[in-house]
Amino acid sequence: MIRTAILIGLGVLFAALGLKGFLLPNGFIDGGVIGISLLTVQLSGLSLPILIIGINIPFIGLGYTQISKGFAARTLVGILALAMAVAAIHFPVITEDKLLISIFGGFFLGMGMGLAIRGGAVLDGTDVLALYASRKTGLPIGDIILGINVLIFSVAAALLKIETALYSILAYIVATKTVDFIVQGIEEYIGVTIMSEKSNEIREVIINSLKRGVTLYKGKRGFGSHGEKNDDIDIVFTVLTRLEVTKLKSEVRHIDELAFVVMHPVSDAKGGMVKRRPLH
C-alpha cells in the first residue's frame, strides 16, 4: 500500500512537471486524454485541472467495469492528485527551446505516467478506452491507441500551427518510449531458444552460472548449416533479463560457436524461477 502510494505520488509530480514546466506554457500537446485536455486549453482557455478530471471520469467508470474496483479507485486518486498538482504547484518554465520542450516535456510526462502504472493506476484514460474498444471490436489495443492519437494530432495540425503539432508528436513519442522503459525497466524479459549439439553443457551453465531455470524441448533437426539432417536434438529455452543476455551469449559462444540462438522480448513472466516485477 505504501509502495503504491509512493509510486503514484511520484508519478503525479513528474507528470505535473512535464505539463506545467514544459508543454503547457509553450502551447504543446500530447496524445490521449491529456492531449485532448491540452488542446482544449489552447482553443478555449478552460482550466486544465478541470479538463483532466472531467474528460477522465468516463474512463474511470470503464476501468471499474472492465478491470477492477481497486484499479478504478487508484486511478481516480491519481487523476485527482494530478489535477491538484497542476493547479497548486508552481513549476518554473525550464526552457524556451522547442526541441528541448518536446523531448523533456515528453520525458517527464512519460516518467510520471509510467510510475503511476507501476503503482497500479493510470493518469490517462485512453488505455482503458482502448481495452474496452478492443474487447468490443476485436482490434488490437495498440492500433486503437494509434488511431485515437492520429485523430488528436490531425485536429491539432488543423487548428494549431503544423509546427506545433509536429513538435507535439515528438513529445508524444518520447513520452510513450519513457512509459515503456519505466514499466518494463532494465529488467525487461528476454526469451532465449538455443539449439546446439552441446545442449546439456549449455543447460548446466544457465543453471549453475546464471541461476536461471531451463526448459528442454525434444526436437528434430531439419536443415541447417551442415545440410539436411533428421536426428533428434534437445532444444534449450530460458527466460532472462536484458542485463543477463550478454553473459549468456558469451557462455554459449564459449561452449559451441555453431549454436543457433534465437531471442525475443517477453512482455511479462511469472512463476518458475523468474522473479516477477511487483506490479499491482
N, C-alpha and C positions, 0 to 999 in steps of 0.2 A: 504493500500500500504506500509506504514512504517512498520507495523507489519509483513507483508510478507517478506520484505527485511531483517528485523532483524532475523527472523526465518531461512531464507535461509543462511544468513551470518554466524550465529552461527553454523548452520549445516555444512557448509563448513569448518569452523575452527576445529570443533570436529572430522570430518571425516579425515581431513588432519593430525591431531594429532594421530589418530588411525593408519593411514597409515605410516607416517614418524617416529613417536615416538615408534612404536611397531612392526607392521607387516613387513614393507619393509626392515628395517635393519637386521632383523633376518630370512629373507627368507620365511616367512609365506604368505599364500594367503587367499582369502575369496571367497565367491560364487559370481555368477553373472558377470557382465561386469568388475567390479573392480577385481574380482578374475582372470578373463581372462587376464586383464592388468598386474596384479602382476605376474602371471605365465609366461607371455611373457617376462617380465623384467628378471625373473630368468633364462630363457632359452636363451635369445638373447642379453640382456643388453641394449635394447632400452629405450628411455626416458619414464618414467611413465606418466608425464603430457600429452605428445603427444598421448600415447596409450589411456588414459582416454577419450580424446576428439575424437580421430579417431574412436574408437570402438563404442562410444555412438552416433555418428552422425546419423547413420541409424535409431536408435531407437527414436531419437528426431523427425525425419521425420514421423515415425509411430505414435508418440504421437500427431503430428499435424493433421494427418488424422483420427486417431481413438478416440482421446479425445477432444482436443480443441487447438485453436491457442494460447490462454493465457498460458495453461499448457506447451506447447512446448517452448514458449518464456521463461518462468520461469525456465524450466529445462535446456535450453541452457545456460542461465545466470549462474545457479548453477554449471553446469559442467565446464564451462569456469573458474569460480571463484575457483572451487576445483583444477583444473589443475594449475592455477596460484599460489594458496596457497602451493601446493605440491612443485612447482618449486622455489618459492621465500622465503618461511618461513622456518627458521631453527628450528627444534624441536630436543631437546637432546634425546638420546636413554635412555629411562627411566629405563629399567631393561634388564637383560640377562636371567632371569629365564623363561624357555619355557612356563610353565603353566601360569605365570602372563602375559606373552606376549599374549597368546591366549585369556585369559579372558578379560584383559583390552584393548587390541587392538580391539577385537570384540565389547567390550562395547562402546568405544569412536566412533568407526566407525558406530555402530548401532545408537548411540545417534545422530550423525550427519545426518544420513540418515532419521531418524525419525523426526527430527526438520525440515528438508527440505520438507518432506511430509506434515507436519503441515503447512508449508508455501505454499503448492500447487505445489511442484515440486518434482522431484526425482533426485538423484545423480547416479543412476544405471539404465540402460535401460532394465534390464531383466524383470521387471514388465510389461513394455509396450509391450515387445515381447510376454510375456505370455498372456496378454489380447488379442492381435491380434491372436495368435495361438488358443486361446480358442474359439474365435468367428468363426474361420475357421473350427475347428475340433470338437467343442463341448466338449472337455475335460476340466475338472476343472482347473482353473488357478493355484491352489496350486500344482496339480500333474505335470503341465508343468514346474513350477519353480523347483520343486524337481528333475525332470528328467534332466533339464539343469545342476543343481548343482552336481548331481551324476556323470554326464559326466565330468564336470570340475575336480572334486576331483579324479575321476578314472584316468584321464590323469596325474594329479599331483602325484598320487601314483606311476604311471608307470615311469614318467620322473624324479621326485624328490625322496627323501627318503620317505619311507612309514611313518616313524615317523613324518616327516614334514607335510605330508598330513593329518595325524590323528590330530595333533595339529591345523591345518588349519580348519578342520571340527569343532573342538571345538570353534574356533574363530567365525566361521560362525553361529553356534548355538547361541552363546552369542549375536552376532550382531542381529540375527533375533528376539530373545526374547526382546532385548532392543528396537528395532524398534516397536514391538507390544506394549510395555509399553509406549513409548513416544507418539505413535499415539493414543492409547486408553486411556492411562493415568489412574490415580486413579479414573477418572470419567467413567470407563467402565460401560456400562449399563447392568442391570440385569432385565430380565422379570420374574415376580413372579405371579404364579397362586395359589390361595388359595381356598380350598373347606372346608366349615365349616357351621354348623347349626347357627352360630352366625356371618354370613357374613355381616350383617348390622353394627354391632359394629366394626368389622374389617375395613369396608369401612370408617366409621367415624374417626377411628384412623388414617388411611392413609391420609385422607383429612385434619384433624384438627391438628394432631401432626407432620406428615411428610411433610405436604403441597404438596402432590402429587396428580395427577389425578388418577381416578379409572374407570375401565370399568366393568360392571356386565354382565355376560353371564347367560342366562337361561339354566339350565342343569337338568338332571335327574339322580338320583342315580342308580348304577348298583350293584356292590358288593364291600364290604369293610370289616372293622374290626368287624362290627356288623352283618355280613352276607349279604344276598341279600335284597335289597330294591328297590323300584321303584318310590319313591316320588320325587317331584321337589326340586331343590336347586339353590340358587344364587351362581355363581362362580365369585370370585373376581380376577381381573387382574390389575396389575400395573407395571410401569417401574421405577426403582430406580437406583441410582449409587451404586457402590460396597460398599462405605462407609456407606450407609444407610441401608444395608441389615441386619446388626446385630441388629439395633434398631427395625426394622420391625419384625424380628423373636422373639425378646423379647416381643414385644407388642402382637403378635399373640399368643404366648405361655401363656401370662397372661390372655388373653380372652378365649382361647379354646385350651387346651393341646392336644386335639384329632384332631385338624385341620390338613388337608393334604395340604402340601406346596410343590410346585414344582418350581425350579428356573433354569433359563438357560441364558447364555450370549446373549446379543443383539449387533450385530456389529455396528448398528447406529440407531438413532431415532430422529425424528423431529416432530414439531407440538405439539398440545395439551399443556400440562404443562411441557413438557420436554425441558430443556434448551440445545439446540444443541451446541456441540463444534464448535468453529469458524474455520472450515476447509474451504479452498478455492477450 
